[in-house]
Amino acid sequence: MRLERVAHGHTLAQKVLLRFIAIVERRPVPDVVRTLLYRKAFFGRWQSELTQQVMRGPSEWTVGERELFAAFVSRLNQCPF
């Protein structure tokens, strides 16, 4: 389920950025990117910081192992990564 507001409620600058990403990637922008940009101060900033801590912070796993694990889980959930 997609919320219409999250799919289309971005500022003009964000819409330009999303269009640029879609052109460069040659595919639609993943929903997670749209979600992170929508109300960035409320959700996106905090989620991005948490993701960076989890993926780049201290761990017994290497960064590569964490990236591979994230890609594997995304694949199992049929989510583009």
C-alpha positions in Angstrom: 0.0 0.0 0.0 1.3 3.4 -0.9 0.2 6.6 0.7 -0.6 9.2 -2.0 0.9 12.0 0.1 4.3 10.2 0.4 4.3 9.3 -3.3 3.5 12.8 -4.5 3.8 15.3 -1.6 7.4 16.4 -2.1 8.7 19.9 -2.5 9.8 21.1 -5.9 13.4 20.6 -5.1 12.7 17.0 -3.9 10.7 16.3 -7.1 13.6 17.5 -9.2 16.0 15.3 -7.2 13.7 12.3 -7.5 13.4 12.8 -11.3 17.1 13.1 -11.6 17.6 9.9 -9.7 15.1 8.1 -11.9 16.8 9.3 -15.0 20.3 8.3 -13.8 19.1 4.9 -12.5 16.8 4.3 -15.5 14.1 3.0 -13.2 11.6 4.3 -10.8 12.9 5.7 -7.5 12.5 3.1 -4.7 9.7 3.9 -2.2 12.2 3.9 0.7 13.9 7.0 -0.9 10.6 8.7 -1.3 9.8 8.0 2.3 13.1 9.3 3.5 12.6 12.6 1.7 9.0 13.1 2.7 9.0 15.1 6.0 12.7 14.6 6.4 12.9 16.4 9.7 10.2 14.1 11.2 11.3 10.7 9.9 14.0 10.7 7.1 16.8 12.3 9.1 16.4 9.9 12.1 16.0 6.8 9.9 19.1 7.8 7.9 21.2 8.3 11.0 20.0 4.9 12.5 20.8 3.2 9.2 24.3 4.7 9.2 24.9 3.6 12.8 23.8 0.0 12.0 25.6 -0.3 8.7 28.8 1.6 9.6 29.1 1.5 13.4 31.2 -0.9 15.5 30.4 -4.5 14.8 32.0 -7.9 14.6 30.7 -8.0 11.0 32.5 -6.1 8.2 30.7 -3.4 6.3 30.6 -5.8 3.3 29.0 -8.6 5.3 26.4 -6.2 6.6 25.6 -4.9 3.1 25.3 -8.5 1.8 23.0 -9.4 4.7 20.8 -6.4 3.9 20.7 -7.3 0.2 19.8 -10.9 1.0 17.0 -9.9 3.4 15.6 -7.4 0.9 15.6 -10.1 -1.8 13.7 -12.5 0.5 11.2 -9.7 1.1 11.0 -9.0 -2.6 12.2 -5.4 -2.0 14.6 -3.7 -4.4 17.9 -3.0 -2.7 
